[in-house]
Amino acid sequence: MLTLEEARRRLLARARVTGEEEVSLSSASGRVLADPRIVASLDVPPFANSAMDGYAVRAADTPGTLRIVGEVAAGSASLPEVSGGTAVRITTGAPLPPGADTVVPLEQAGESDGAVTVPLTAPGTYVRMAGSDTPAGTEVCLPRVLGPPAIAVLASLGLARARVRSRPRIAIVSTGDELMDPGLSLGPGQIYDSNAVALAAATSEAGGEPQSLGRVPDTREAVEEALRAGAGSDLIVTSGGVSVGQHDYVRGVLEDAGSLDFWRIAVQPGKPLAVGEIAGVTVIGLPGNPVSALVTFELFVRPMIRAMLGLAGDGRLRVQARPQEPIGKDPQRQAFLRVSVWHEAGETLARSSGGQGSAQLRPLAEANALLVVPEGEEAADPARTYEAIVFGELS
Amino acid sequence: MLTLEEARRRLLARARVTGEEEVSLSSASGRVLADPRIVASLDVPPFANSAMDGYAVRAADTPGTLRIVGEVAAGSASLPEVSGGTAVRITTGAPLPPGADTVVPLEQAGESDGAVTVPLTAPGTYVRMAGSDTPAGTEVCLPRVLGPPAIAVLASLGLARARVRSRPRIAIVSTGDELMDPGLSLGPGQIYDSNAVALAAATSEAGGEPQSLGRVPDTREAVEEALRAGAGSDLIVTSGGVSVGQHDYVRGVLEDAGSLDFWRIAVQPGKPLAVGEIAGVTVIGLPGNPVSALVTFELFVRPMIRAMLGLAGDGRLRVQARPQEPIGKDPQRQAFLRVSVWHEAGETLARSSGGQGSAQLRPLAEANALLVVPEGEEAADPARTYEAIVFGELS
């Protein structure tokens, strides 16, 4: 069996970065910049302006009482001149009028009878010079993932659109004769398909565009047809059909109609993961058990989608957490235990969020982190800390 | 000036939880459950089934060599009976056939000539009993914010739709004669409006539905008209117009046409925050400087939107981070410094991501956290740790 690291390395070597597209800033949140380096085509701020509400004056005239000869508001196009012994009322963001070289804030000035008394003030005080934030021609390096602050920077540079990576199209297939759509009635031997909708949600969360190919019965022909139908996508993700049973066809179809790169990894939950390709498109065959499917999605599909967007890693925060009590695991595999982590008295604690079986979904839903416990250990040990991959809010 | 805590307490006291609506599971990701308690209307799993690919047998017949009398696959409706001395091939998830009480995995069994040799096996081994995950009638308590695992739980319970809180409608108004839309040409004294698009993105990220009311010139009439136009929303968020200048009308309009609850807070950046209401709708007047606007959004509007969704806090992860070198601040205010935090050699370090001026957007875009430094301190002190509010990925 491959280790997680080796399996993931081999998977990520298959990632091809998606193409580029242009989106308006109003729909750019969460998208990934094609190139994080943006050359500023203008000075920011574009002109010298006041950082405060107050009076624009000449520093050489301070301290003193100066005659008020006008005012300038933010957005003013015509500016009164400040000559010797005069001052101009100014608001935050308004252009510094010609002749002035400093601003005295309202709170430091006293105005009466058309004149203002100001203290000694150094030149440049409360003045934002043109280009003092970003001079024209600067190569601005933004974070690749666009959040509100990066969107604000693009807008401040006058850009109304951003060039971003196209979302990778992820074809999602559930296999299994026993599966039924939620909302319909179960027949004998049937269970509800929870993987299709959960893997689609996880795909969107990771930055991909889910394309549901629906449920596929347990026949070799149906599985092959579904995988070939997914070949127009950037990646195919299946759940089920990758174990050792007679009705597990995903791996066999990859071997016969495409190629199988590897199968089985030393990870708990999720051992029977399969990776290969069909018609040039990478296929990740996730286990069918819902916990295994979502945990292996987190460990493999999420970093794969991010790699296709040009992003490294899984984008999750890690904390060092100490289990409150032992949590048993398979000593032959690296375990990703479903835990709740929280801060308490200066340390981060973890407790099992419930049963750790690979079909026990509720404890995964109640978890906010995966506790990473190495191969070789029989249980998470309360005497030490482990890395926890945080995916939910801390309570 | 109010402290952050007092100001936020007064703001959040105004929050009214939004109504409910039903959405399909495929569009439920990130939405907030109206009621996190869901009563299971069926057993999960709905029937006893095999946890492994292998053989269904009677424990009393083990160890021994048993005649194979049939097979049962996942989704099978008709089941062969397991009587004394017999076994049935079974796949993971397939219903346990009548008579059988245990499963021997393929790896532990040897099949030849229509018979299988199995080791001593206790009753119930590798059998998932009906309702063993969730018995019908159980009150399942899910996290309020729906992620992939909670969506999977809902699907496994047969639910195709979820009742969620309506997204609060947040009217967004930028004030200022100097503002111009990105993508157009700047006139004299103009700058690009970065707040409108950034506050809309931050609103979506927090779970609200942004409704842009556009830009408003600096006249009392225009500001009042815009605030009244926002009265059909659940909350009005303005930027600019809340300082002490002659052209700052938001606060005045609140005082005259509605009511002003408080103005000015002891927070850096963001002192001139105003909160009040007009026509029964709460108005949060954010400062116009883009860094102040986004930081006060984080501190006030984000928790307000979450409170309207029935969620506590800001949903951000906190870490304790130590600044690598002093970062200066205003000793009279609690500061939220823009920093990059990262893990190194067992501790979490922070460094200023650039200038800390309230108009310096780039350092905010390059930050992944706000370092919280108390009132009274003149700088963040490298000899101790501070709480950091993490809003971006750690590199």
Interface residues (C-beta under 8 A of the other chain):
Chain A: L25 S26 A28 S29 G30 L42 V44 P45 P46 F47 A51 D53 E71 A73 A74 G75 S76 A77 L79 R89 T91 T92 G93 A94 P95 L106 E107 R128 D133 T134 V140 C141 L142 P143 V145 G147 P148 P149 A150 I151 A152 V153 L154 A155 S156 L157 G158 L159 A160 R161 G176 D177 E178 L179 D181 P182 G183 L186 G187 P188 G189 Q190 I191 Y192 D193 S194 N195 A196 V197 A198 L199 A200 A201 A202 S204 E205 D218 S243 V244 G245 Q246 H247 D248 G288 N289 P290 L294 F297 G315 L317 R318 V319 Q320 H343 G346 G355 G357 A359 Q360 L361 R362 L364 A365 E366 A367 V390 F391 G392 E393 L394
Chain B: L25 S26 A28 S29 G30 L42 V44 P45 P46 F47 A51 D53 E71 A73 A74 G75 S76 A77 L79 R89 T91 T92 G93 A94 P95 L106 E107 R128 D133 T134 V140 C141 L142 P143 V145 L146 G147 P148 P149 A150 I151 A152 V153 L154 A155 S156 L157 G158 L159 A160 R161 G176 D177 E178 L179 D181 P182 G183 L186 G187 P188 G189 Q190 I191 Y192 D193 S194 N195 A196 V197 A198 L199 A200 A201 A202 S204 E205 D218 S243 V244 G245 Q246 H247 D248 G288 N289 P290 L294 F297 G315 L317 R318 V319 Q320 H343 G346 G355 G357 A359 Q360 L361 R362 L364 A365 E366 A367 V390 F391 G392 E393 L394
